[in-house]
Amino acid sequence: MLLGAALLLVVVKGSGLTFSPNDRIPPSDFLSIILTALAVMLTAVTVFLGALALIGWATFEARVKQSAESFLENRFSENDPRYIALVEELKRDSLKGTRQTYDEENTSKFSEEAE
């Protein structure tokens, strides 16, 4: 806003134009013109910020997707010893027909027996 005022001052001084009040425009109409111009400027700024938000969200979403894919590829690759151990445990359990159970496995956190 200050930049616009400074630019107006430079243009007025450089062009030699003089601004004088116009008595033909009532103050209420002048105020309406000023407020309408302000509303148009705010609308333009809002649209600009909305476009930036969409671009920012698309960039954020792409980075999150890339990071998640990279994590999952690394976590569930044959180079990760935890993944190999999990696969081996599942193979053993499926061959035995049993699997390891845990005490809290079938207990709801909302049941009466829960602490």
C-alpha positions in Angstrom: 0.0 0.0 0.0 2.8 2.4 0.8 4.5 1.4 -2.4 1.4 2.4 -4.3 1.2 5.8 -2.5 4.9 6.4 -3.3 4.4 5.5 -6.9 1.4 7.9 -7.1 3.5 10.7 -5.6 6.3 10.0 -8.2 3.8 10.0 -11.0 2.1 13.3 -9.8 5.4 15.1 -9.3 6.9 13.8 -12.6 3.9 14.5 -14.8 3.1 18.0 -13.4 -0.6 17.1 -12.9 -2.5 18.6 -10.1 -5.2 16.9 -8.2 -8.0 19.1 -6.9 -11.2 18.1 -5.1 -14.1 17.6 -7.5 -17.2 19.2 -6.0 -19.5 17.4 -8.4 -19.0 14.0 -6.6 -20.7 13.8 -3.3 -18.6 12.5 -0.4 -20.9 9.4 -0.1 -20.2 8.4 -3.8 -16.5 9.1 -3.3 -16.5 6.8 -0.3 -18.3 4.1 -2.3 -15.7 4.3 -5.1 -12.9 4.0 -2.6 -14.5 1.0 -0.8 -15.3 -0.7 -4.1 -11.7 -0.3 -5.2 -10.5 -1.8 -1.8 -12.9 -4.7 -2.2 -11.5 -5.4 -5.7 -7.9 -5.3 -4.4 -8.8 -7.7 -1.5 -10.5 -10.1 -3.9 -7.4 -10.1 -6.2 -5.1 -10.8 -3.2 -7.5 -13.6 -2.0 -7.5 -15.3 -5.4 -3.7 -15.0 -5.6 -3.3 -16.5 -2.1 -5.8 -19.3 -3.0 -3.8 -20.2 -6.0 -0.6 -20.3 -4.0 -2.3 -22.5 -1.4 -3.3 -25.0 -4.1 0.2 -25.1 -5.5 1.6 -25.5 -2.0 -0.8 -28.3 -1.2 0.0 -30.1 -4.4 3.7 -29.9 -3.6 3.2 -31.0 0.0 1.1 -34.0 -1.2 3.7 -35.0 -3.7 6.5 -34.9 -1.1 4.5 -36.9 1.4 3.6 -39.5 -1.2 7.3 -39.7 -2.3 8.4 -40.0 1.3 5.9 -42.7 2.1 6.7 -44.7 -1.0 10.4 -44.5 -0.2 9.9 -45.6 3.4 7.7 -48.6 2.4 10.1 -49.7 -0.3 13.0 -49.5 2.1 11.1 -51.1 5.0 9.7 -54.0 3.0 12.8 -54.8 0.9 14.9 -57.8 1.1 17.7 -55.7 2.5 15.9 -55.0 5.8 16.6 -57.7 8.4 13.4 -57.0 10.2 11.4 -57.8 7.1 13.3 -61.0 6.5 12.7 -62.0 10.1 9.0 -61.3 9.9 8.7 -63.3 6.7 10.6 -66.2 8.2 8.4 -66.1 11.3 5.2 -66.1 9.2 6.5 -69.0 7.1 7.3 -71.0 10.3 3.9 -70.3 11.8 2.0 -71.2 8.6 3.9 -74.5 8.3 3.1 -75.3 12.0 -0.5 -74.3 11.6 -0.1 -72.1 14.7 1.0 -68.7 15.5 2.2 -66.9 18.6 -0.5 -65.3 20.6 -0.3 -62.5 23.1 -2.3 -62.0 26.3 -3.9 -58.7 25.3 -4.6 -59.7 21.7 -8.3 -60.5 22.0 -9.0 -58.0 24.8 -10.7 -54.8 24.0 -9.3 -51.7 25.8 -13.0 -50.8 26.5 -14.0 -54.1 28.1 -14.7 -54.5 31.8 -11.6 -56.7 32.3 -9.3 -54.0 31.0 -7.5 -52.0 33.6 
